[in-house]
Amino acid sequence: MAIYRITIKTAQARWSITGLFASSCEAVIQTLADWPEARCISARCIRSVQ
């Protein structure tokens, strides 16, 4: 598990949130499920949790 900073861009706004995910792929897929109107989603690992 790791803490990821997720950046979400839509037509109206841009947000950055953090979350705990198993991988960056999971982070992007889960974020896309939560925000289907997103035009761009990026995930950056902040810290690995052990």
PQR file with spaces between the fields and no chain letter, atoms N, CA, C, O and H, PARSE charges and radii, in Angstrom:
ATOM       1  N    MET     1       0.843   -1.174    0.000 -0.4000 1.5000
ATOM       2  CA   MET     1       0.000    0.000    0.000 -0.0000 2.0000
ATOM       3  C    MET     1       0.894    1.245    0.000  0.5500 1.7000
ATOM       4  O    MET     1       2.001    1.245    0.538 -0.5500 1.4000
ATOM       5  N    ALA     2       0.377    2.289   -0.615 -0.4000 1.5000
ATOM       6  CA   ALA     2       1.118    3.539   -0.685 -0.0000 2.0000
ATOM       7  C    ALA     2       0.144    4.709   -0.691  0.5500 1.7000
ATOM       8  O    ALA     2      -1.020    4.564   -1.064 -0.5500 1.4000
ATOM       9  H    ALA     2      -0.523    2.289   -1.052  0.4000 1.0000
ATOM      10  N    ILE     3       0.630    5.854   -0.279 -0.4000 1.5000
ATOM      11  CA   ILE     3      -0.161    7.082   -0.324 -0.0000 2.0000
ATOM      12  C    ILE     3       0.118    7.754   -1.662  0.5500 1.7000
ATOM      13  O    ILE     3       1.271    7.993   -2.020 -0.5500 1.4000
ATOM      14  H    ILE     3       1.576    5.972    0.024  0.4000 1.0000
ATOM      15  N    TYR     4      -0.945    8.055   -2.394 -0.4000 1.5000
ATOM      16  CA   TYR     4      -0.829    8.687   -3.705 -0.0000 2.0000
ATOM      17  C    TYR     4      -1.510   10.049   -3.713  0.5500 1.7000
ATOM      18  O    TYR     4      -2.564   10.229   -3.101 -0.5500 1.4000
ATOM      19  H    TYR     4      -1.882    7.861   -2.103  0.4000 1.0000
ATOM      20  N    ARG     5      -0.909   10.999   -4.402 -0.4000 1.5000
ATOM      21  CA   ARG     5      -1.555   12.280   -4.663 -0.0000 2.0000
ATOM      22  C    ARG     5      -2.210   12.156   -6.025  0.5500 1.7000
ATOM      23  O    ARG     5      -1.540   11.912   -7.029 -0.5500 1.4000
ATOM      24  H    ARG     5      -0.053   10.854   -4.898  0.4000 1.0000
ATOM      25  N    ILE     6      -3.518   12.325   -6.053 -0.4000 1.5000
ATOM      26  CA   ILE     6      -4.310   12.199   -7.267 -0.0000 2.0000
ATOM      27  C    ILE     6      -4.669   13.593   -7.754  0.5500 1.7000
ATOM      28  O    ILE     6      -5.207   14.394   -6.990 -0.5500 1.4000
ATOM      29  H    ILE     6      -4.062   12.523   -5.238  0.4000 1.0000
ATOM      30  N    THR     7      -4.381   13.890   -9.001 -0.4000 1.5000
ATOM      31  CA   THR     7      -4.776   15.155   -9.612 -0.0000 2.0000
ATOM      32  C    THR     7      -5.861   14.865  -10.630  0.5500 1.7000
ATOM      33  O    THR     7      -5.705   14.015  -11.506 -0.5500 1.4000
ATOM      34  H    THR     7      -3.943   13.239   -9.622  0.4000 1.0000
ATOM      35  N    ILE     8      -6.970   15.591  -10.498 -0.4000 1.5000
ATOM      36  CA   ILE     8      -8.131   15.396  -11.360 -0.0000 2.0000
ATOM      37  C    ILE     8      -8.415   16.697  -12.089  0.5500 1.7000
ATOM      38  O    ILE     8      -8.539   17.749  -11.461 -0.5500 1.4000
ATOM      39  H    ILE     8      -7.097   16.282   -9.786  0.4000 1.0000
ATOM      40  N    LYS     9      -8.518   16.632  -13.409 -0.4000 1.5000
ATOM      41  CA   LYS     9      -8.874   17.803  -14.205 -0.0000 2.0000
ATOM      42  C    LYS     9     -10.186   17.524  -14.919  0.5500 1.7000
ATOM      43  O    LYS     9     -10.350   16.491  -15.568 -0.5500 1.4000
ATOM      44  H    LYS     9      -8.417   15.778  -13.918  0.4000 1.0000
ATOM      45  N    THR    10     -11.123   18.467  -14.788 -0.4000 1.5000
ATOM      46  CA   THR    10     -12.382   18.398  -15.517 -0.0000 2.0000
ATOM      47  C    THR    10     -12.481   19.649  -16.382  0.5500 1.7000
ATOM      48  O    THR    10     -11.556   20.460  -16.414 -0.5500 1.4000
ATOM      49  H    THR    10     -10.990   19.307  -14.261  0.4000 1.0000
ATOM      50  N    ALA    11     -13.581   19.801  -17.069 -0.4000 1.5000
ATOM      51  CA   ALA    11     -13.767   20.988  -17.906 -0.0000 2.0000
ATOM      52  C    ALA    11     -13.862   22.252  -17.056  0.5500 1.7000
ATOM      53  O    ALA    11     -13.507   23.335  -17.520 -0.5500 1.4000
ATOM      54  H    ALA    11     -14.332   19.142  -17.042  0.4000 1.0000
ATOM      55  N    GLN    12     -14.340   22.128  -15.812 -0.4000 1.5000
ATOM      56  CA   GLN    12     -14.549   23.300  -14.972 -0.0000 2.0000
ATOM      57  C    GLN    12     -13.463   23.552  -13.938  0.5500 1.7000
ATOM      58  O    GLN    12     -13.235   24.706  -13.572 -0.5500 1.4000
ATOM      59  H    GLN    12     -14.629   21.248  -15.434  0.4000 1.0000
ATOM      60  N    ALA    13     -12.788   22.525  -13.457 -0.4000 1.5000
ATOM      61  CA   ALA    13     -11.889   22.708  -12.314 -0.0000 2.0000
ATOM      62  C    ALA    13     -10.754   21.690  -12.313  0.5500 1.7000
ATOM      63  O    ALA    13     -10.694   20.772  -13.131 -0.5500 1.4000
ATOM      64  H    ALA    13     -12.973   21.588  -13.754  0.4000 1.0000
ATOM      65  N    ARG    14      -9.854   21.904  -11.348 -0.4000 1.5000
ATOM      66  CA   ARG    14      -8.732   20.986  -11.122 -0.0000 2.0000
ATOM      67  C    ARG    14      -8.613   20.762   -9.620  0.5500 1.7000
ATOM      68  O    ARG    14      -8.610   21.724   -8.851 -0.5500 1.4000
ATOM      69  H    ARG    14      -9.902   22.650  -10.684  0.4000 1.0000
ATOM      70  N    TRP    15      -8.513   19.493   -9.190 -0.4000 1.5000
ATOM      71  CA   TRP    15      -8.397   19.144   -7.778 -0.0000 2.0000
ATOM      72  C    TRP    15      -7.189   18.256   -7.559  0.5500 1.7000
ATOM      73  O    TRP    15      -6.758   17.532   -8.457 -0.5500 1.4000
ATOM      74  H    TRP    15      -8.515   18.712   -9.814  0.4000 1.0000
ATOM      75  N    SER    16      -6.649   18.324   -6.346 -0.4000 1.5000
ATOM      76  CA   SER    16      -5.629   17.387   -5.894 -0.0000 2.0000
ATOM      77  C    SER    16      -6.087   16.801   -4.576  0.5500 1.7000
ATOM      78  O    SER    16      -6.434   17.530   -3.647 -0.5500 1.4000
ATOM      79  H    SER    16      -7.000   18.912   -5.617  0.4000 1.0000
ATOM      80  N    ILE    17      -6.089   15.480   -4.498 -0.4000 1.5000
ATOM      81  CA   ILE    17      -6.480   14.780   -3.278 -0.0000 2.0000
ATOM      82  C    ILE    17      -5.447   13.699   -2.998  0.5500 1.7000
ATOM      83  O    ILE    17      -4.638   13.370   -3.865 -0.5500 1.4000
ATOM      84  H    ILE    17      -5.808   14.888   -5.253  0.4000 1.0000
ATOM      85  N    THR    18      -5.471   13.150   -1.797 -0.4000 1.5000
ATOM      86  CA   THR    18      -4.581   12.045   -1.470 -0.0000 2.0000
ATOM      87  C    THR    18      -5.418   10.832   -1.094  0.5500 1.7000
ATOM      88  O    THR    18      -6.560   10.960   -0.654 -0.5500 1.4000
ATOM      89  H    THR    18      -6.128   13.418   -1.092  0.4000 1.0000
ATOM      90  N    GLY    19      -4.833    9.657   -1.274 -0.4000 1.5000
ATOM      91  CA   GLY    19      -5.536    8.428   -0.936 -0.0000 2.0000
ATOM      92  C    GLY    19      -4.567    7.279   -0.774  0.5500 1.7000
ATOM      93  O    GLY    19      -3.419    7.353   -1.211 -0.5500 1.4000
ATOM      94  H    GLY    19      -3.905    9.553   -1.632  0.4000 1.0000
ATOM      95  N    LEU    20      -5.032    6.224   -0.148 -0.4000 1.5000
ATOM      96  CA   LEU    20      -4.231    5.031    0.096 -0.0000 2.0000
ATOM      97  C    LEU    20      -4.666    3.950   -0.889  0.5500 1.7000
ATOM      98  O    LEU    20      -5.821    3.524   -0.885 -0.5500 1.4000
ATOM      99  H    LEU    20      -5.965    6.164    0.207  0.4000 1.0000
ATOM     100  N    PHE    21      -3.728    3.507   -1.738 -0.4000 1.5000
ATOM     101  CA   PHE    21      -4.028    2.530   -2.782 -0.0000 2.0000
ATOM     102  C    PHE    21      -2.912    1.507   -2.869  0.5500 1.7000
ATOM     103  O    PHE    21      -1.795    1.752   -2.414 -0.5500 1.4000
ATOM     104  H    PHE    21      -2.789    3.853   -1.742  0.4000 1.0000
ATOM     105  N    ALA    22      -3.222    0.349   -3.459 -0.4000 1.5000
ATOM     106  CA   ALA    22      -2.230   -0.711   -3.635 -0.0000 2.0000
ATOM     107  C    ALA    22      -1.256   -0.379   -4.760  0.5500 1.7000
ATOM     108  O    ALA    22      -0.086   -0.757   -4.693 -0.5500 1.4000
ATOM     109  H    ALA    22      -4.130    0.150   -3.829  0.4000 1.0000
ATOM     110  N    SER    23      -1.727    0.328   -5.799 -0.4000 1.5000
ATOM     111  CA   SER    23      -0.866    0.678   -6.925 -0.0000 2.0000
ATOM     112  C    SER    23      -1.395    1.945   -7.592  0.5500 1.7000
ATOM     113  O    SER    23      -2.514    2.382   -7.326 -0.5500 1.4000
ATOM     114  H    SER    23      -2.677    0.635   -5.853  0.4000 1.0000
ATOM     115  N    SER    24      -0.585    2.517   -8.446 -0.4000 1.5000
ATOM     116  CA   SER    24      -1.024    3.721   -9.168 -0.0000 2.0000
ATOM     117  C    SER    24      -2.153    3.390  -10.135  0.5500 1.7000
ATOM     118  O    SER    24      -3.034    4.217  -10.368 -0.5500 1.4000
ATOM     119  H    SER    24       0.325    2.162   -8.663  0.4000 1.0000
ATOM     120  N    CYS    25      -2.133    2.202  -10.690 -0.4000 1.5000
ATOM     121  CA   CYS    25      -3.204    1.768  -11.594 -0.0000 2.0000
ATOM     122  C    CYS    25      -4.532    1.718  -10.844  0.5500 1.7000
ATOM     123  O    CYS    25      -5.546    2.200  -11.348 -0.5500 1.4000
ATOM     124  H    CYS    25      -1.418    1.529  -10.501  0.4000 1.0000
ATOM     125  N    GLU    26      -4.534    1.147   -9.664 -0.4000 1.5000
ATOM     126  CA   GLU    26      -5.755    1.101   -8.859 -0.0000 2.0000
ATOM     127  C    GLU    26      -6.230    2.512   -8.523  0.5500 1.7000
ATOM     128  O    GLU    26      -7.429    2.790   -8.544 -0.5500 1.4000
ATOM     129  H    GLU    26      -3.710    0.756   -9.254  0.4000 1.0000
ATOM     130  N    ALA    27      -5.287    3.399   -8.214 -0.4000 1.5000
ATOM     131  CA   ALA    27      -5.648    4.776   -7.879 -0.0000 2.0000
ATOM     132  C    ALA    27      -6.350    5.466   -9.043  0.5500 1.7000
ATOM     133  O    ALA    27      -7.360    6.142   -8.844 -0.5500 1.4000
ATOM     134  H    ALA    27      -4.313    3.173   -8.196  0.4000 1.0000
ATOM     135  N    VAL    28      -5.833    5.305  -10.240 -0.4000 1.5000
ATOM     136  CA   VAL    28      -6.425    5.941  -11.422 -0.0000 2.0000
ATOM     137  C    VAL    28      -7.785    5.317  -11.742  0.5500 1.7000
ATOM     138  O    VAL    28      -8.739    6.041  -12.027 -0.5500 1.4000
ATOM     139  H    VAL    28      -5.012    4.756  -10.403  0.4000 1.0000
ATOM     140  N    ILE    29      -7.886    3.999  -11.699 -0.4000 1.5000
ATOM     141  CA   ILE    29      -9.155    3.327  -12.021 -0.0000 2.0000
ATOM     142  C    ILE    29     -10.243    3.705  -11.013  0.5500 1.7000
ATOM     143  O    ILE    29     -11.377    3.978  -11.407 -0.5500 1.4000
ATOM     144  H    ILE    29      -7.111    3.411  -11.468  0.4000 1.0000
ATOM     145  N    GLN    30      -9.914    3.726   -9.727 -0.4000 1.5000
ATOM     146  CA   GLN    30     -10.896    4.086   -8.703 -0.0000 2.0000
ATOM     147  C    GLN    30     -11.313    5.548   -8.845  0.5500 1.7000
ATOM     148  O    GLN    30     -12.491    5.871   -8.693 -0.5500 1.4000
ATOM     149  H    GLN    30      -8.993    3.505   -9.408  0.4000 1.0000
ATOM     150  N    THR    31     -10.370    6.422   -9.131 -0.4000 1.5000
ATOM     151  CA   THR    31     -10.691    7.842   -9.314 -0.0000 2.0000
ATOM     152  C    THR    31     -11.556    8.048  -10.542  0.5500 1.7000
ATOM     153  O    THR    31     -12.484    8.857  -10.517 -0.5500 1.4000
ATOM     154  H    THR    31      -9.413    6.159   -9.255  0.4000 1.0000
ATOM     155  N    LEU    32     -11.268    7.335  -11.609 -0.4000 1.5000
ATOM     156  CA   LEU    32     -12.087    7.431  -12.819 -0.0000 2.0000
ATOM     157  C    LEU    32     -13.507    6.934  -12.560  0.5500 1.7000
ATOM     158  O    LEU    32     -14.462    7.472  -13.119 -0.5500 1.4000
ATOM     159  H    LEU    32     -10.514    6.678  -11.630  0.4000 1.0000
ATOM     160  N    ALA    33     -13.651    5.917  -11.719 -0.4000 1.5000
ATOM     161  CA   ALA    33     -14.987    5.432  -11.356 -0.0000 2.0000
ATOM     162  C    ALA    33     -15.749    6.486  -10.550  0.5500 1.7000
ATOM     163  O    ALA    33     -16.964    6.621  -10.696 -0.5500 1.4000
ATOM     164  H    ALA    33     -12.874    5.480  -11.265  0.4000 1.0000
ATOM     165  N    ASP    34     -15.033    7.235   -9.696 -0.4000 1.5000
ATOM     166  CA   ASP    34     -15.668    8.270   -8.877 -0.0000 2.0000
ATOM     167  C    ASP    34     -15.966    9.545   -9.662  0.5500 1.7000
ATOM     168  O    ASP    34     -16.959   10.221   -9.395 -0.5500 1.4000
ATOM     169  H    ASP    34     -14.046    7.125   -9.577  0.4000 1.0000
ATOM     170  N    TRP    35     -15.111    9.874  -10.627 -0.4000 1.5000
ATOM     171  CA   TRP    35     -15.273   11.085  -11.447 -0.0000 2.0000
ATOM     172  C    TRP    35     -15.241   10.714  -12.929  0.5500 1.7000
ATOM     173  O    TRP    35     -14.222   10.933  -13.585 -0.5500 1.4000
ATOM     174  H    TRP    35     -14.304    9.325  -10.844  0.4000 1.0000
ATOM     175  N    PRO    36     -16.318   10.164  -13.471 -0.5600 1.5000
ATOM     176  CA   PRO    36     -16.316    9.755  -14.883  0.2800 2.0000
ATOM     177  C    PRO    36     -16.204   10.922  -15.865  0.5500 1.7000
ATOM     178  O    PRO    36     -15.855   10.719  -17.028 -0.5500 1.4000
ATOM     179  N    GLU    37     -16.496   12.140  -15.406 -0.4000 1.5000
ATOM     180  CA   GLU    37     -16.390   13.305  -16.283 -0.0000 2.0000
ATOM     181  C    GLU    37     -14.969   13.874  -16.347  0.5500 1.7000
ATOM     182  O    GLU    37     -14.736   14.865  -17.040 -0.5500 1.4000
ATOM     183  H    GLU    37     -16.779   12.304  -14.461  0.4000 1.0000
ATOM     184  N    ALA    38     -14.025   13.265  -15.639 -0.4000 1.5000
ATOM     185  CA   ALA    38     -12.646   13.753  -15.623 -0.0000 2.0000
ATOM     186  C    ALA    38     -12.004   13.636  -17.005  0.5500 1.7000
ATOM     187  O    ALA    38     -12.165   12.633  -17.700 -0.5500 1.4000
ATOM     188  H    ALA    38     -14.214   12.460  -15.076  0.4000 1.0000
ATOM     189  N    ARG    39     -11.283   14.669  -17.379 -0.4000 1.5000
ATOM     190  CA   ARG    39     -10.564   14.660  -18.654 -0.0000 2.0000
ATOM     191  C    ARG    39      -9.141   14.130  -18.487  0.5500 1.7000
ATOM     192  O    ARG    39      -8.559   13.569  -19.416 -0.5500 1.4000
ATOM     193  H    ARG    39     -11.152   15.484  -16.814  0.4000 1.0000
ATOM     194  N    CYS    40      -8.598   14.317  -17.294 -0.4000 1.5000
ATOM     195  CA   CYS    40      -7.221   13.885  -17.031 -0.0000 2.0000
ATOM     196  C    CYS    40      -7.109   13.491  -15.561  0.5500 1.7000
ATOM     197  O    CYS    40      -7.589   14.204  -14.680 -0.5500 1.4000
ATOM     198  H    CYS    40      -9.071   14.773  -16.540  0.4000 1.0000
ATOM     199  N    ILE    41      -6.472   12.352  -15.306 -0.4000 1.5000
ATOM     200  CA   ILE    41      -6.219   11.892  -13.947 -0.0000 2.0000
ATOM     201  C    ILE    41      -4.767   11.445  -13.873  0.5500 1.7000
ATOM     202  O    ILE    41      -4.297   10.690  -14.725 -0.5500 1.4000
ATOM     203  H    ILE    41      -6.081   11.773  -16.022  0.4000 1.0000
ATOM     204  N    SER    42      -4.057   11.917  -12.844 -0.4000 1.5000
ATOM     205  CA   SER    42      -2.687   11.459  -12.647 -0.0000 2.0000
ATOM     206  C    SER    42      -2.526   11.030  -11.200  0.5500 1.7000
ATOM     207  O    SER    42      -3.189   11.554  -10.305 -0.5500 1.4000
ATOM     208  H    SER    42      -4.439   12.530  -12.153  0.4000 1.0000
ATOM     209  N    ALA    43      -1.640   10.072  -10.982 -0.4000 1.5000
ATOM     210  CA   ALA    43      -1.365    9.557   -9.646 -0.0000 2.0000
ATOM     211  C    ALA    43       0.140    9.550   -9.419  0.5500 1.7000
ATOM     212  O    ALA    43       0.898    8.994  -10.213 -0.5500 1.4000
ATOM     213  H    ALA    43      -1.102    9.646  -11.709  0.4000 1.0000
ATOM     214  N    ARG    44       0.561   10.175   -8.325 -0.4000 1.5000
ATOM     215  CA   ARG    44       1.982   10.193   -7.948 -0.0000 2.0000
ATOM     216  C    ARG    44       2.146    9.616   -6.561  0.5500 1.7000
ATOM     217  O    ARG    44       1.430    9.993   -5.632 -0.5500 1.4000
ATOM     218  H    ARG    44      -0.054   10.627   -7.680  0.4000 1.0000
ATOM     219  N    CYS    45       3.084    8.707   -6.422 -0.4000 1.5000
ATOM     220  CA   CYS    45       3.332    8.089   -5.127 -0.0000 2.0000
ATOM     221  C    CYS    45       4.026    9.102   -4.208  0.5500 1.7000
ATOM     222  O    CYS    45       5.068    9.659   -4.553 -0.5500 1.4000
ATOM     223  H    CYS    45       3.665    8.401   -7.176  0.4000 1.0000
ATOM     224  N    ILE    46       3.430    9.327   -3.041 -0.4000 1.5000
ATOM     225  CA   ILE    46       4.028   10.225   -2.054 -0.0000 2.0000
ATOM     226  C    ILE    46       4.903    9.438   -1.084  0.5500 1.7000
ATOM     227  O    ILE    46       6.038    9.808   -0.785 -0.5500 1.4000
ATOM     228  H    ILE    46       2.583    8.875   -2.761  0.4000 1.0000
ATOM     229  N    ARG    47       4.317    8.318   -0.599 -0.4000 1.5000
ATOM     230  CA   ARG    47       5.050    7.525    0.377 -0.0000 2.0000
ATOM     231  C    ARG    47       4.525    6.097    0.405  0.5500 1.7000
ATOM     232  O    ARG    47       3.318    5.861    0.357 -0.5500 1.4000
ATOM     233  H    ARG    47       3.395    8.017   -0.842  0.4000 1.0000
ATOM     234  N    SER    48       5.445    5.162    0.481 -0.4000 1.5000
ATOM     235  CA   SER    48       5.070    3.761    0.609 -0.0000 2.0000
ATOM     236  C    SER    48       4.809    3.452    2.076  0.5500 1.7000
ATOM     237  O    SER    48       5.591    3.839    2.945 -0.5500 1.4000
ATOM     238  H    SER    48       6.425    5.355    0.520  0.4000 1.0000
ATOM     239  N    VAL    49       3.717    2.759    2.352 -0.4000 1.5000
ATOM     240  CA   VAL    49       3.330    2.413    3.710 -0.0000 2.0000
ATOM     241  C    VAL    49       3.615    0.934    3.921  0.5500 1.7000
ATOM     242  O    VAL    49       3.202    0.102    3.114 -0.5500 1.4000
ATOM     243  H    VAL    49       3.082    2.445    1.647  0.4000 1.0000
ATOM     244  N    GLN    50       4.315    0.603    4.993 -0.4000 1.5000
ATOM     245  CA   GLN    50       4.651   -0.793    5.250 -0.0000 2.0000
ATOM     246  C    GLN    50       4.059   -1.274    6.533  0.5500 1.7000
ATOM     247  O    GLN    50       4.245   -2.433    6.903 -0.5500 1.4000
ATOM     248  H    GLN    50       4.650    1.279    5.649  0.4000 1.0000
